[in-house]
């Protein structure tokens, strides 16, 4: 909710503390990665998104966010690799862990 209302500073504090308390919570980690992306912290955002790759059954939104992080970091080879991976997946994100 804080990310959606663009209260990035408050979201940062909340997400950092929440992930410390619940370090394996997939939605929290995803939102923390999104918060880093919105703060132009692309390396940290992509690190968190990569951390989630094996934990989600459907990965398109995750892969798209990774593409955006790499695009902003001028890492175009990674963008192309991820694009071909996106084409193999379903078009929705499921937060149900394996």
OpenMM code with the backbone's topology and positions (N, CA, C; nanometers):
from openmm import Vec3, app, unit

residues = "UNK UNK UNK UNK UNK UNK UNK UNK UNK UNK UNK UNK UNK UNK UNK UNK UNK UNK UNK UNK UNK UNK UNK UNK UNK UNK UNK UNK UNK UNK UNK UNK UNK UNK UNK UNK UNK UNK UNK UNK UNK UNK UNK UNK UNK UNK UNK UNK UNK UNK UNK UNK UNK UNK UNK UNK UNK UNK UNK UNK UNK UNK UNK UNK UNK UNK UNK UNK UNK UNK UNK UNK UNK UNK UNK UNK UNK UNK UNK UNK UNK UNK UNK UNK UNK UNK UNK UNK UNK UNK UNK UNK UNK UNK UNK UNK UNK UNK".split()
positions = [
    Vec3(0.0822, -0.1188, 0.0000),
    Vec3(0.0000, 0.0000, 0.0000),
    Vec3(0.0871, 0.1259, 0.0000),
    Vec3(0.1941, 0.1246, 0.0796),
    Vec3(0.2818, 0.2415, 0.0840),
    Vec3(0.3513, 0.2632, -0.0502),
    Vec3(0.3874, 0.1538, -0.1183),
    Vec3(0.4486, 0.1682, -0.2501),
    Vec3(0.3487, 0.2256, -0.3498),
    Vec3(0.2249, 0.1806, -0.3420),
    Vec3(0.1228, 0.2266, -0.4352),
    Vec3(0.0914, 0.3740, -0.4170),
    Vec3(0.1062, 0.4249, -0.2965),
    Vec3(0.0788, 0.5664, -0.2708),
    Vec3(0.2048, 0.6509, -0.2830),
    Vec3(0.3150, 0.5887, -0.3310),
    Vec3(0.4425, 0.6561, -0.3525),
    Vec3(0.5063, 0.7073, -0.2234),
    Vec3(0.4749, 0.6444, -0.1123),
    Vec3(0.5399, 0.6776, 0.0145),
    Vec3(0.6599, 0.5849, 0.0312),
    Vec3(0.7596, 0.6066, -0.0551),
    Vec3(0.8717, 0.5155, -0.0673),
    Vec3(0.9546, 0.5117, 0.0611),
    Vec3(0.9748, 0.6257, 0.1248),
    Vec3(1.0529, 0.6286, 0.2486),
    Vec3(0.9909, 0.5445, 0.3585),
    Vec3(0.8608, 0.5583, 0.3765),
    Vec3(0.7907, 0.4775, 0.4767),
    Vec3(0.7907, 0.3308, 0.4369),
    Vec3(0.7740, 0.3047, 0.3075),
    Vec3(0.7753, 0.1660, 0.2594),
    Vec3(0.9119, 0.1038, 0.2841),
    Vec3(1.0186, 0.1799, 0.2632),
    Vec3(1.1536, 0.1294, 0.2849),
    Vec3(1.1699, 0.0832, 0.4293),
    Vec3(1.1346, 0.1674, 0.5223),
    Vec3(1.1476, 0.1331, 0.6642),
    Vec3(1.0651, 0.0101, 0.6987),
    Vec3(0.9406, 0.0089, 0.6536),
    Vec3(0.8524, -0.1035, 0.6819),
    Vec3(0.9073, -0.2336, 0.6241),
    Vec3(0.9475, -0.2307, 0.4959),
    Vec3(0.9913, -0.3530, 0.4288),
    Vec3(1.1232, -0.4057, 0.4847),
    Vec3(1.2151, -0.3168, 0.5164),
    Vec3(1.3420, -0.3612, 0.5755),
    Vec3(1.3160, -0.4331, 0.7069),
    Vec3(1.2323, -0.3739, 0.7911),
    Vec3(1.2011, -0.4360, 0.9201),
    Vec3(1.1197, -0.5638, 0.9032),
    Vec3(1.0246, -0.5634, 0.8107),
    Vec3(0.9391, -0.6807, 0.7900),
    Vec3(1.0200, -0.7986, 0.7374),
    Vec3(1.1129, -0.7738, 0.6444),
    Vec3(1.1924, -0.8835, 0.5886),
    Vec3(1.2903, -0.9360, 0.6938),
    Vec3(1.3359, -0.8506, 0.7842),
    Vec3(1.4191, -0.8995, 0.8953),
    Vec3(1.3388, -0.9943, 0.9837),
    Vec3(1.2133, -0.9603, 1.0069),
    Vec3(1.1258, -1.0411, 1.0918),
    Vec3(1.0796, -1.1686, 1.0207),
    Vec3(1.0534, -1.1584, 0.8900),
    Vec3(1.0028, -1.2714, 0.8110),
    Vec3(1.0891, -1.2870, 0.6857),
    Vec3(1.2111, -1.3390, 0.6995),
    Vec3(1.3074, -1.3397, 0.5892),
    Vec3(1.2736, -1.4318, 0.4716),
    Vec3(1.1762, -1.5187, 0.4864),
    Vec3(1.1399, -1.6080, 0.3760),
    Vec3(1.0036, -1.5736, 0.3150),
    Vec3(0.9423, -1.4652, 0.3574),
    Vec3(0.8111, -1.4265, 0.3070),
    Vec3(0.8229, -1.3719, 0.1645),
    Vec3(0.7697, -1.4455, 0.0695),
    Vec3(0.7851, -1.4129, -0.0722),
    Vec3(0.7262, -1.2762, -0.1084),
    Vec3(0.6021, -1.2445, -0.0712),
    Vec3(0.5496, -1.1124, -0.1073),
    Vec3(0.6302, -0.9971, -0.0474),
    Vec3(0.6795, -1.0144, 0.0745),
    Vec3(0.7610, -0.9088, 0.1344),
    Vec3(0.8912, -0.8890, 0.0575),
    Vec3(0.9562, -0.9976, 0.0214),
    Vec3(1.0813, -0.9882, -0.0539),
    Vec3(1.0554, -0.9251, -0.1909),
    Vec3(0.9458, -0.9658, -0.2550),
    Vec3(0.9106, -0.9081, -0.3849),
    Vec3(0.8908, -0.7576, -0.3731),
    Vec3(0.8151, -0.7151, -0.2732),
    Vec3(0.7887, -0.5725, -0.2553),
    Vec3(0.9141, -0.4957, -0.2158),
    Vec3(1.0029, -0.5586, -0.1412),
    Vec3(1.1297, -0.4936, -0.1090),
    Vec3(1.2120, -0.4747, -0.2366),
    Vec3(1.2121, -0.5736, -0.3243),
    Vec3(1.2795, -0.5592, -0.4523),
    Vec3(1.2186, -0.4474, -0.5357),
    Vec3(1.0879, -0.4383, -0.5351),
    Vec3(1.0184, -0.3317, -0.6069),
    Vec3(1.0539, -0.1950, -0.5488),
    Vec3(1.0618, -0.1867, -0.4169),
    Vec3(1.0991, -0.0618, -0.3511),
    Vec3(1.2396, -0.0194, -0.3935),
    Vec3(1.3317, -0.1151, -0.4014),
    Vec3(1.4672, -0.0821, -0.4470),
    Vec3(1.4645, -0.0347, -0.5922),
    Vec3(1.3856, -0.1010, -0.6750),
    Vec3(1.3739, -0.0587, -0.8151),
    Vec3(1.3230, 0.0855, -0.8232),
    Vec3(1.2187, 0.1168, -0.7472),
    Vec3(1.1609, 0.2516, -0.7498),
    Vec3(1.2581, 0.3563, -0.6964),
    Vec3(1.3556, 0.3152, -0.6164),
    Vec3(1.4588, 0.4052, -0.5651),
    Vec3(1.5832, 0.4053, -0.6534),
    Vec3(1.5728, 0.3488, -0.7725),
    Vec3(1.6853, 0.3404, -0.8670),
    Vec3(1.8016, 0.2594, -0.8116),
    Vec3(1.7733, 0.1674, -0.7223),
    Vec3(1.8737, 0.0761, -0.6663),
    Vec3(1.8590, -0.0578, -0.7388),
    Vec3(1.8966, -0.0572, -0.8661),
    Vec3(1.8662, -0.1678, -0.9551),
    Vec3(1.9413, -0.2963, -0.9197),
    Vec3(2.0646, -0.2859, -0.8753),
    Vec3(2.1398, -0.4062, -0.8397),
    Vec3(2.0768, -0.4775, -0.7206),
    Vec3(2.0377, -0.4031, -0.6189),
    Vec3(1.9747, -0.4653, -0.5021),
    Vec3(1.8365, -0.5196, -0.5382),
    Vec3(1.7618, -0.4459, -0.6200),
    Vec3(1.6316, -0.4948, -0.6647),
    Vec3(1.6444, -0.6249, -0.7415),
    Vec3(1.7380, -0.6290, -0.8355),
    Vec3(1.7534, -0.7519, -0.9145),
    Vec3(1.8033, -0.8670, -0.8277),
    Vec3(1.8886, -0.8393, -0.7296),
    Vec3(1.9359, -0.9454, -0.6388),
    Vec3(1.8170, -1.0107, -0.5675),
    Vec3(1.7233, -0.9287, -0.5201),
    Vec3(1.6067, -0.9831, -0.4505),
    Vec3(1.5140, -1.0564, -0.5469),
    Vec3(1.4959, -1.0041, -0.6673),
    Vec3(1.4109, -1.0726, -0.7648),
    Vec3(1.4710, -1.2073, -0.8039),
    Vec3(1.6021, -1.2130, -0.8239),
    Vec3(1.6666, -1.3416, -0.8547),
    Vec3(1.6504, -1.4401, -0.7394),
    Vec3(1.6523, -1.3886, -0.6178),
    Vec3(1.6354, -1.4741, -0.4997),
    Vec3(1.5005, -1.5458, -0.5024),
    Vec3(1.4021, -1.4851, -0.5661),
    Vec3(1.2666, -1.5417, -0.5687),
    Vec3(1.2403, -1.6351, -0.6858),
    Vec3(1.3302, -1.6405, -0.7825),
    Vec3(1.3024, -1.7192, -0.9040),
    Vec3(1.2626, -1.8630, -0.8755),
    Vec3(1.3271, -1.9309, -0.7840),
    Vec3(1.2945, -2.0695, -0.7561),
    Vec3(1.1768, -2.0879, -0.6626),
    Vec3(1.1205, -1.9777, -0.6150),
    Vec3(1.0138, -1.9872, -0.5155),
    Vec3(0.8746, -1.9611, -0.5706),
    Vec3(0.8661, -1.9225, -0.6975),
    Vec3(0.7363, -1.8939, -0.7589),
    Vec3(0.7123, -1.9888, -0.8753),
    Vec3(0.5888, -2.0364, -0.8867),
    Vec3(0.5560, -2.1254, -0.9980),
    Vec3(0.5495, -2.0498, -1.1292),
    Vec3(0.4901, -1.9327, -1.1293),
    Vec3(0.4818, -1.8499, -1.2494),
    Vec3(0.5624, -1.7235, -1.2240),
    Vec3(0.6411, -1.6854, -1.3216),
    Vec3(0.7447, -1.5881, -1.2947),
    Vec3(0.7437, -1.4652, -1.3850),
    Vec3(0.6435, -1.4439, -1.4682),
    Vec3(0.6528, -1.3358, -1.5655),
    Vec3(0.6721, -1.1985, -1.5032),
    Vec3(0.5957, -1.1626, -1.4028),
    Vec3(0.6117, -1.0300, -1.3433),
    Vec3(0.7503, -1.0158, -1.2822),
    Vec3(0.7972, -1.1211, -1.2214),
    Vec3(0.9313, -1.1221, -1.1638),
    Vec3(1.0365, -1.1037, -1.2740),
    Vec3(1.0220, -1.1759, -1.3835),
    Vec3(1.1162, -1.1658, -1.4945),
    Vec3(1.1108, -1.0282, -1.5608),
    Vec3(0.9923, -0.9719, -1.5708),
    Vec3(0.9781, -0.8378, -1.6278),
    Vec3(1.0480, -0.7353, -1.5387),
    Vec3(1.0317, -0.7465, -1.4081),
    Vec3(1.1007, -0.6546, -1.3164),
    Vec3(1.2515, -0.6709, -1.3264),
    Vec3(1.2984, -0.7942, -1.3424),
    Vec3(1.4411, -0.8165, -1.3626),
    Vec3(1.4881, -0.7506, -1.4921),
    Vec3(1.4092, -0.7632, -1.5979),
    Vec3(1.4432, -0.6972, -1.7243),
    Vec3(1.4564, -0.5467, -1.7045),
    Vec3(1.3638, -0.4879, -1.6329),
    Vec3(1.3681, -0.3431, -1.6093),
    Vec3(1.4916, -0.3026, -1.5298),
    Vec3(1.5260, -0.3809, -1.4275),
    Vec3(1.6471, -0.3522, -1.3495),
    Vec3(1.7704, -0.3574, -1.4389),
    Vec3(1.7798, -0.4616, -1.5209),
    Vec3(1.8955, -0.4750, -1.6100),
    Vec3(1.8958, -0.3670, -1.7186),
    Vec3(1.7792, -0.3312, -1.7670),
    Vec3(1.7703, -0.2270, -1.8686),
    Vec3(1.8225, -0.0941, -1.8142),
    Vec3(1.7801, -0.0581, -1.6947),
    Vec3(1.8261, 0.0669, -1.6330),
    Vec3(1.9750, 0.0621, -1.5990),
    Vec3(2.0278, -0.0569, -1.5822),
    Vec3(2.1711, -0.0734, -1.5528),
    Vec3(2.2531, -0.0922, -1.6807),
    Vec3(2.1882, -0.0797, -1.7972),
    Vec3(2.2534, -0.0942, -1.9276),
    Vec3(2.3143, -0.2331, -1.9463),
    Vec3(2.2474, -0.3335, -1.8929),
    Vec3(2.2914, -0.4726, -1.9053),
    Vec3(2.2002, -0.5413, -2.0075),
    Vec3(2.2247, -0.5116, -2.1340),
    Vec3(2.1321, -0.5497, -2.2405),
    Vec3(2.1327, -0.6984, -2.2723),
    Vec3(2.2460, -0.7655, -2.2571),
    Vec3(2.2498, -0.9108, -2.2799),
    Vec3(2.1558, -0.9824, -2.1840),
    Vec3(2.1563, -0.9398, -2.0553),
    Vec3(2.0688, -1.0005, -1.9566),
    Vec3(1.9223, -0.9771, -1.9922),
    Vec3(1.8919, -0.8568, -2.0440),
    Vec3(1.7540, -0.8266, -2.0851),
    Vec3(1.7092, -0.9229, -2.1937),
    Vec3(1.7940, -0.9452, -2.2927),
    Vec3(1.7581, -1.0362, -2.4021),
    Vec3(1.7418, -1.1792, -2.3521),
    Vec3(1.8301, -1.2230, -2.2627),
    Vec3(1.8177, -1.3579, -2.2063),
    Vec3(1.6863, -1.3735, -2.1304),
    Vec3(1.6524, -1.2731, -2.0516),
    Vec3(1.5288, -1.2801, -1.9732),
    Vec3(1.4062, -1.2717, -2.0630),
    Vec3(1.4146, -1.1954, -2.1697),
    Vec3(1.3009, -1.1839, -2.2613),
    Vec3(1.2652, -1.3200, -2.3198),
    Vec3(1.3644, -1.3961, -2.3590),
    Vec3(1.3343, -1.5286, -2.4137),
    Vec3(1.2770, -1.6203, -2.3061),
    Vec3(1.3180, -1.6008, -2.1819),
    Vec3(1.2614, -1.6785, -2.0708),
    Vec3(1.1154, -1.6402, -2.0452),
    Vec3(1.0853, -1.5124, -2.0579),
    Vec3(0.9471, -1.4646, -2.0375),
    Vec3(0.8527, -1.5303, -2.1368),
    Vec3(0.8973, -1.5487, -2.2573),
    Vec3(0.8123, -1.6071, -2.3606),
    Vec3(0.7729, -1.7504, -2.3291),
    Vec3(0.8414, -1.8171, -2.2377),
    Vec3(0.8118, -1.9556, -2.2017),
    Vec3(0.7136, -1.9666, -2.0854),
    Vec3(0.6833, -1.8582, -2.0181),
    Vec3(0.6075, -1.8630, -1.8922),
    Vec3(0.4636, -1.8163, -1.9106),
    Vec3(0.3800, -1.8466, -1.8093),
    Vec3(0.2428, -1.7950, -1.8052),
    Vec3(0.2460, -1.6445, -1.7815),
    Vec3(0.1362, -1.5771, -1.8123),
    Vec3(0.1304, -1.4317, -1.8018),
    Vec3(0.0692, -1.3810, -1.6715),
    Vec3(0.0962, -1.4440, -1.5628),
    Vec3(0.0487, -1.3927, -1.4350),
    Vec3(0.1467, -1.4315, -1.3275),
    Vec3(0.1380, -1.3639, -1.2136),
    Vec3(0.2273, -1.3904, -1.1015),
    Vec3(0.1480, -1.4590, -0.9931),
    Vec3(0.2045, -1.5619, -0.9378),
    Vec3(0.1413, -1.6389, -0.8316),
    Vec3(0.2350, -1.6381, -0.7110),
    Vec3(0.1893, -1.5852, -0.5989),
    Vec3(0.2740, -1.5782, -0.4795),
    Vec3(0.2707, -1.7059, -0.3966),
    Vec3(0.2099, -1.8123, -0.4489),
    Vec3(0.2110, -1.9381, -0.3769),
    Vec3(0.3488, -2.0007, -0.3870),
    Vec3(0.4087, -2.0243, -0.2718),
    Vec3(0.5422, -2.0825, -0.2711),
    Vec3(0.5331, -2.2314, -0.2999),
    Vec3(0.6423, -2.2869, -0.3528),
    Vec3(0.6471, -2.4301, -0.3789),
    Vec3(0.6583, -2.5035, -0.2478),
] * unit.nanometer
topology = app.Topology()
chain = topology.addChain("A")
for resn in residues:
    res = topology.addResidue(resn, chain)
    for name in ("N", "CA", "C"):
        topology.addAtom(name, app.Element.getBySymbol(name[0]), res)
